[in-house]
Amino acid sequence: MIMKGNGVLEVKLAKQKLKDKETPEEKRVRRLAKKLKKEEKRRMNALPEVVSYTNLNNPFNDTSLTETFVWKKKLESEGKTQLSKKEIEKMNHEKVLKNYEEMERLKRDRDARQALKEDMEMISRDKDRQTSDFRHTEEEFHLNQAKLRSQIRIKEGRSKPIDLLARYIGFEDPKNEFEEFELENPLTYLSKCSMEDFEDLQEDIKVYQRIEGKKNNEYWNDILIIIGSELKKLKDRRRAGMEETVHSSVQDEVLKIFKGKSYEELVNLERSIESRINNAGRGVDVAYWESLLESLHPFMAKARIKEKHSRMLQLKLKRIREEQMREMAKHEQESGLGSSLSTAKKAPIVKKVEKMEVDESPKLKSTVELNEEDEKLLEMSRSKLPFSVEDFEKIEDDKEKEEKWASLNEHQLEAFAIEMYNLGQYSPTYGDGSNTMPGIEVIPEEEDVLRFEKARLANRKAGFKPMNPREEAMLQIAKQGMSGEEISFSDEQDIGEQTLLWSDKYRPQKPKYFNRVHTGFDWNKYNQTHYDVENPPPKIVQGYRFNIFYPDLLDPTKTPRFVLTECDEPDFAIIRFIAGPPYEDIAFKIVNKEWEIFAKHGYKCQFANGVFQLWFFFKRYRYRR
């Protein structure tokens, strides 16, 4: 025991000596290390190991965080005043550890809920994407069904305006499913629509817009603007006694302002009208300018449609040219470049062809220079020819000539052709005008060209060629049943220069026709009162019978059709007949009245035996006082 006490004393003395020898800086470091060690020990007793807070490093700025807090009032209420300090520290330590575990569990639950929420959002996005794909597929299905219905109606000859308009705009799509058709201005499809047709067409266009989305939206909007304008005109005509927005006399002046202007000019006019309305002062008739602006929009829509139609025609022309180029390339591949005379060496037979010269004996001096191998083969072929060129020319029977020509093989044909070329058999010899036979007139080249141009001009002015026997038979069919009250009718209208896409393949020609106009007296109550048989009333036009001849129509399965358009004079209209290649369109000026469209009243529209017949009579209105 004495030895142990001496050892402890020696340790203390050694520590004291070290303390006495240390500098103030070493003393400060030693005390700081002792303090940190003490705090670490206290922290280990107060907080669990998972908590990394200290008195000097905690987010609460609490310098006594690791010290055990003794809540005396609570201990008294719980009857734990007899607990020692160590027991209280142990109890607090367990409580902190339990709270920390609870906090970690809550954190894990929160992370799980967040992950579940993200998964649900991802599933919802996938579901929305799938639903969107289904919706797009459904819209595409409805669009395809609408196109299919249009194709069926067009094929069966009961097409609606929406079918023709959809087929027209579908021409831009390379995957167009419609059959080949002739492009026409879409406005022609609206020329014969009634008010009910326009209303149905509006609903059909809205269906197409809903299915197609933003595709072709500008085109459909322009058509809707034009339809709205036409509907307004028809409703104004039906509303008798109601005043229009613009007086009829002013309306004509408005139409003259807008008619014939380009789209850019109409846009500038729209801007000027809008600026006038926005800056309207006192005394300015704003209602007039607003109605004028409303009347301008249909003209702008028609101008946009016209520009689009020109682009469509250019697109079709481009496709036709591309198709022709493909056909030419395919034909060249199938036909090949021809075989050469020498199979061992594919060198050209003709190296040089001298220019033709006329000498005193007017014979053709032209030679063909060959390489050595080809000359040898040519000499061998000449030696094996069964007959000479002179003997061949002496044969008068054409069949015998064909048999002789067919008996030659490939090399003999080439040798024989070169012999004929060298002898001048391919080109006529030049002659002298003084050596011509008596009675034969020699015409200079310049005079011949002038005569040809005059004949061409006269042929253009004449318009029609003499009828062939087939057309004569058609004319006899058209003349059947012609009464004394019917006279021939040929009031043909000039429709300007026609741009036909097939004119590069087929020469356009104007169809022949035999038309009749039916005239007579209208013995209504008024005429019966004011006229009699000796003093009859003036004759009026009661109907027309058009007979247009298309004997050489390229596609006789497609029935020719007619289109009615407005004329400058309100009492007349223009009827235009359209057939297809190789015939141009032809138009006539007729009286603008309502037709009888029933067969019992004489209406007839058919295409048979190359004759398109359109017979109709006008409705008769009874006079009542």
Protein Blocks (a to p, Z undefined) as FASTA:
>chain_A
ZZmmmmmmmmmmmmmmmmmmpcfklmmmmmmmmmmmmmmmmmmmmpcfklccdfklcfkl
paklmpccddfklmmmnopmmpcfklmmmmmmmmmmmmmmmmmmmmmmmmmmmmmmmmmm
mmmmmmmmmmmmmmmmmmmmmmmmmmmmmmmmmmnopacfklmmmmmmmmmpmklcbdcd
ddddfklmmmmccfklmmmmmmmmmmmmmmnomnoklmmmmmmmmmmmmmmmmmmmmmgh
iacfbdfklmmmmmmmmgopafklmmmmmmmmmmmmmmpcehiafklmmmmmmmmmmmmm
mmmmmmmmmmmmmmmmmmmmmmmmmmmmmmmmmnonojafblklccdfblbdcdddddfk
opacddddddfklmmmmmmmmmmpcbdfklmmmpmblklmmmmmmmpcfklmmmmmmmmm
mnopmbccdddfklpcehiacddfklmmmmmmmmmmmmmmnopacddfklmmmmmmmmgo
pafkbccddddcdebjaddfklmmpccddddddddddddddddfklmmmpcfklccdddd
fbdcdddddfkgfblmbccdddddddfblkbccddddfbjcbdcdddddddddddfbfkl
opacddeehiacdddddddddddZZ
